[in-house]
Amino acid sequence: MPRNEDYNDKFMNLCDWNFSDANTINLCNLGDNNTQNDGLENLQSRQNYIELDPAKDPKKEPNKDSDKKTEQGHGNLTGNMKSSNQSPSVENENENNKEKQTVQNIKELGTNKVPTKDNKTIQCITIIGEIEGHFVGNPQKKATKYEHVIPMLYSIEEDPEIKGILIILNTVGGDVEAGLAMAELINSISKKVVTLVLGGSHSIGVPLATAGDYSFIAPSATMIVHPIRTNGLVIGVNETFEYFKKMQERINEFITRTSNISEEELTRLMHAKDELVSDVGSVLIGKEAVDCGLINEVGGLKESLTKLKELIKEDNNNETT
């Protein structure tokens, strides 16, 4: 087959042309010999003509998407290759984000699946470990920071979608001022509040357990009632005693105001000497806390949620009437 001397060079320069012109001239069927050269020359002249003034291309349609693809590379070929390459990278990034979130959930919550619910009407708050106040607690201990709980309660109060709060308690007590501040805020919120004592609610955890509209305690859960105390050096004994006395009165007043226990019974339980080994006070297990009037009822999560939904329904009925 005779071969034109310019054929090789023109074939090598095909990458300089826009492949969108392949719709006009089929590059795979340019022919051979002189016919092939004529086809290449026609394509070259047409390409130069369009580059001088693209608006004069009679074959060109006013399609913005095709213009963008042409700017990305040699016609639609390179543009499609780029768009196809982006999809796997995006998918890989999404997979990596899902894996990172799964690992984070396992580390923080102990599970790889976190239940979510949109437009929920009940918010759950947990108060666990030691209640941390103005001073940072031991980093080895579980703690609930009152500066975290207070903004949470405020946001719940401002949220019209949330109608009730379930507070789950398993605390050993802690900072008296911080615990009493959280208890007062819980008691003053307009939403319906049910508290549930699991494990234990000791010391300043007692007023937190009585701060809601209704309270439950698990059959095996405990509550330790004792007078407030301090650790460390006390210089002014009389002054410190008076200060502690006033603070104890504040706590007793709150507990008797938010529960069914009498002040005399509460004082008796606090100063009992045969319950605790190294301290005065009383240990109340499950039903004992209900019998003395501290807690309303023995129950668990099911009973707590049922009661909270009843309170929310009653509140809604009162608003409509």
Disulfide bonds with the S-S distance in Angstrom:
none
